């Protein structure tokens, strides 16, 4: 019993000496700018001061602007690479009235086309417009189509080309249900019936 209390006292005395030694060690300050690299660091070094900088408040508007612009660009790219846009562009190229008004080599008016409107094939609503140009002129192509029932076909309601001078060409033929030439539409209807 005496030996246990002696060991305890001796151990506590050693422990308190160890604590006293560790408290006497000097702390190493954080490096200052231009003081050179630290080759080794002690684990009990002083931490750098934490300043209440609000640098993120200055960069937040720029970040939000970049995220918004990127999101709009991604959605516009999705629209421009859609089969609806490429089909209507093909249909304009093959339409005699549009070729006469626009000329040859009909394509988007700008290198990065901006597709305006809604392109929602899932819910059956397509209402888009974009600028096209040819060798003669430039015009705004509008295409609007709806699907009345969930499993029904799309019905084209408007397909027009508004030229820069203000005249509007109605490209949708009354007997047709879409912008593709009649022979292609007939082939599609026959394939769907088989």
MOKATA-V747270 format. One record per pair of residues at least 4 apart in sequence whose ideal C-beta (glycine too) atoms are under 7 Angstrom apart, sorted by the first residue. I is the first residue (numbers start at 1). J is the second residue. Records with the same first field share a line. If there is no record, write none. Layout:
I = J / J
This chain:
1 = 5
2 = 6
3 = 7
4 = 8
5 = 9
6 = 10
7 = 11
8 = 12
9 = 13
10 = 14
11 = 15
12 = 16
13 = 17
14 = 18
15 = 19
16 = 20
17 = 21
18 = 22
19 = 23
20 = 24
25 = 44
27 = 44 / 45 / 46
28 = 42 / 45 / 46
29 = 46
30 = 46 / 47 / 48
31 = 35 / 38
41 = 45
55 = 59
56 = 60
59 = 63
60 = 64
61 = 65
62 = 66
63 = 67
64 = 68
65 = 69
66 = 70
67 = 71
68 = 72
69 = 73
70 = 74
71 = 75
72 = 76
73 = 77
74 = 78
75 = 79
76 = 80 / 114 / 115
77 = 81
78 = 82
79 = 85 / 115 / 119
80 = 85 / 113 / 115
82 = 119
83 = 87
84 = 88 / 119 / 126
85 = 89 / 115 / 128
86 = 90
87 = 91
88 = 92 / 141 / 143 / 179
89 = 93
90 = 94
91 = 95 / 179 / 180
92 = 98 / 106 / 132 / 141
93 = 106
94 = 181
95 = 99 / 171
96 = 100
97 = 101 / 169 / 171
98 = 102 / 106 / 161 / 169 / 171
99 = 106
101 = 137 / 139 / 161 / 163 / 169
102 = 106 / 132 / 133 / 134 / 136 / 137 / 139
103 = 134 / 135 / 136 / 137
104 = 134 / 135
105 = 134 / 135
106 = 132 / 134
107 = 132 / 133
108 = 113 / 130 / 132
109 = 131 / 132 / 133 / 138
110 = 131
113 = 130
114 = 130
115 = 128 / 130
116 = 128 / 129 / 130
117 = 127 / 128 / 129
118 = 125 / 127
119 = 126 / 128
120 = 125
121 = 126
124 = 146 / 147
125 = 146
126 = 143 / 144 / 145
127 = 144
128 = 143
129 = 140 / 141 / 142
130 = 141
131 = 138 / 140
132 = 139 / 141
133 = 138
137 = 163 / 164
138 = 164
139 = 161 / 162 / 163 / 164
140 = 162
141 = 161
142 = 158 / 160
143 = 158 / 159 / 179
144 = 157 / 158
145 = 154 / 155 / 156 / 157
146 = 154 / 155 / 157
147 = 152 / 153 / 154
148 = 152 / 155
155 = 177
156 = 172 / 177 / 178 / 179
158 = 172
159 = 171 / 172 / 179
160 = 168 / 169 / 170 / 171
161 = 169 / 171
162 = 168
163 = 167
171 = 179
172 = 176 / 179
176 = 182 / 185
177 = 185
178 = 185
180 = 184 / 185
182 = 186
183 = 187
184 = 188
185 = 189
186 = 190
187 = 191
188 = 192
189 = 193
190 = 194
